[in-house]
Amino acid sequence: MTVGQGQFTYDLEPNWGTLPPGVTWNMVSGVAENSRGEIYVFQRSETPVLVFDPDGRYLRGWGAGIFTTPHSLNIGPDDCVYLSDDRDHTVRKFTPDGELLMVLGEVNQASDSGYHETRSPVVTRAAGPFNRPQGTALGPNGDIYVADGCGNARVHRFSREGDLLTSWGQPGAQPGEFAVPHAVRVLETLQGLGVAMTSGTMFFKAGLTAMWDLLVDMKERGMSPLYEYQEQTRSHPLGSFGGFDLAGFPEVAELEKKYLDAERLQKYENSIGLYDPRIGNSTSP
């Protein structure tokens, strides 16, 4: 199976990731790699966090009984793991081995954004943390950014100790407004912050004041948000359900079988060249 186009063409590596007896794949929602090359998978199952070596050998699993609806996974430079829980309205920080260090938000306490799943608009006003938080990102100084998107229309910034520093955003489609902010990424080379929404719109917040939008229509161009974001910025991917390993190959997490062919992690290798998202070039393998 081949996906993408041009220099962003990848071949599926089938059957990647072996599991021990009693552990199964189910609705993978996040994937990331730590500094040692270990690949972390966040999924909606009895063993929500799975850890593999680069070749797909199972190393360990943890997190049973903690999460309601696992959503996003992010790993910091110290290899601590940040996991958002869509339905219990929290972001948790763990050691690489699963020791809980910090909880952002109140467990099972949604902020009052007027959110209602079956009404339009689903969010009527901005609120504090959190109402169905989505993606997370870390700043160079350790600050934690959270896209509070499914039930809110805000981005929150916390100190590394977990203190809320600031929040911004309102429901809407104008600059400075959000409609389901789903992923957030600190863009050090652009000295700003990128926020992706499920509509395919991306916002860049430069410094602390100016904000403008970059419209990227994925469907018309026939490209995945993962690859399109690379092409637009030559930086780290902003896609909410994927990441890169240290060699630059994408790892794509799936929530539903309709996206590819299984509710699991898919790993791809570049069939044309090696794209390094850290420096933005393509070289021969």
C-alpha positions, 0 to 999 in steps of 0.5 A: 500500500502506497500513500502520498505523492512526490517526495512524500510517498510512503509504502506501508510496512505491514504487520509492524508491532507485535503484541503479547497474549492478552493485549490487543489493538483498539482505536489508536488515537496517538503515537510519538517517539522518545529520545531513545527511539521507543515508540509510544502508542495511545489507544482506547483499550484495557492497556491504553499505553503501548511501548515498542522498540524501533523494530516493533517489538513490544516492551511494556504497557501501562495506564489501565484504569486511568483513562476514559477516552484516550486522545492525544499523545506527546513526548517531551525532551525529557521523555515525559509523556503527556496524554489528553483524555477527551471525555474526562477533561484532563491532560496528564503527565507521566514518566516514561514508565507510567508514573503519574506526575501531574494532572491538568484540569479537573477529572470529569469536570467540563468547563462551561462553554455551552457545549452541546454535541447535537446543536450548531454551533456546538460551542457558544462561548469560550471557557477555561480548561478544559472541555474535551481537550485535544492536542498538546505541545511543549515550548522551549522553556517547558510551557505546556500548550493545550488545544481545548477543542472538541468542547471549547474554542481555546488554546491554554498555556501552562507553566511547566509546573502546571499553573495556567498562564494564559488562554486565547481564542473564541468560537468562530471562523475569523482570525483569532477564533477557533472551530474545533482546535484539534492540534497545536505545535510550537514552531521554533523556526517561525517563532510562533505557534501553530493551531490546526482545526478539523476544518483543515484551517491552520492558524499561526500565532506569531509572538504574543500578538499577531495571528493569521490563518493559512488555509489548506484544503486537503481534499481538493489537493488530494493530500493527507494533512500530515504530508500537506503540513510538511510541504507548507512549513518544512517543519514538524507535522501538525497532524493530530493522529501521527508522528515521525520516528527518528529516521523521518518516517511517518507513523499514522494512528487510526481511530476507525477502520475506514481510514486505512485497514485496521484500528492500529498503528501503521508505519510507512517508509519513504519509497523515494527519499528520506524526508527529515522533518527537523531540517526540512530536506529530502535525501536519498536513503 
